[in-house]
Amino acid sequence: MRILWIATKSPYPPIDGGRLLMLHTLQALAAMGHQIWLVAPFDPAVADRGQCVAGLLAACRPVLVSSRRRGRLAAAVRSVIERLPVSVALHRAADVRREVERLLDTESIDVVHVEQIQAFAQCAPALERSLPVVLRAQNVESDLWRGMARTRAPVAALWNLEARRLALWEAAAIRRATRTIALSAHDVGRLSELAGGSSIIRVAAPFPAVLPRGTADFDGSPALILLANMSWGPNRDGAVWFLRALWPELSRLLPGAVLHHCGGRRPPPRAERLRWHGPLTRAEHAFPAGDGIAIVPLRVASGVRMRILEAWARGTPVVATPAAAVGLDATPGRELAVGENASELAKAIEIIHGDPERRAAMVDHARERLRAHHDPEAMARQLSAVYADALTASS
């Protein structure tokens, strides 16, 4: 099948969960023989274009459009003029849409895949040509904004306004798309509710069950790894909350622990026994070569945490907040440990760190879950069936 894939960013380098999801999906679809053109904006300030293209060639034909994302103020002005949610205006790019039109005019495209709700505005040329459009929602954007509003009292009204506008945008996009995909059962229910009962298809995030161990030599007993790309609002909120509200008490309860923050271009708030390792260039740099425990302390979440899946695959046990575990359908204490406050997190960390057999069992159970529910080949078959169904429905 010949697929035009529209995204808001290049999947390579996979420096955040959204890129990681796209890259594994594209690789799995390519392995099945699909021919894919990827159109996405590319910011030269983020990565080297040549390296990005080289990293994608085995999975797709990348068309990366040089485009610096507009600032939030400019996006806010445009959102008022065009009556768009701010986050949609932030990602809307005329150059990307022109490339979509060019490819639709020059290639025989069967199906158009739109990755994330913010990219839906770029697929207008496909809708105008009555081509089948499959929308994959990585999360429920309006729920994220509504959740963030609860943590930001001074600007809660503005965040709730954006949540309402996004909910209307999500509902309209789902109704216009031929088929819509969500990653979790929770998101299936929420998106269907937003769109007045529209049918949403669940296809879990593809991820290999085993990846090589990380390469990082982290100190600490235990070494705790805070996986948080600070460019994503919920990550930033969770990391700052963890460092300010939980880490002081947690570090007192675990006097030998050292916290390693991986990700983000700006240093996190200062804290005792905190090591900041800056932005990631390669994923394996965020995971330990030896023992370590990944910490995922989100207060607001939707979709599936791809870094948890990666920690599982790389043999690193995970301790997460309840919000971070949403969408995984994992059993607390089996595939991962869950804690909501400093004492609960400390207890979970102590149990994992002090019991190598339990730690090994947790990793084994997590990898079993990856094989059973996230197998890339199985997920690619499910996606292919959705594409075929969309093509038939549009005939």
Summary of the structure (lengths in Angstrom):
residues: 395
radius of gyration: 20.7
end to end distance: 15.0
largest distance: 64.5
contacts: 1399
relative contact order: 0.12
helix: 49%
strand: 15%
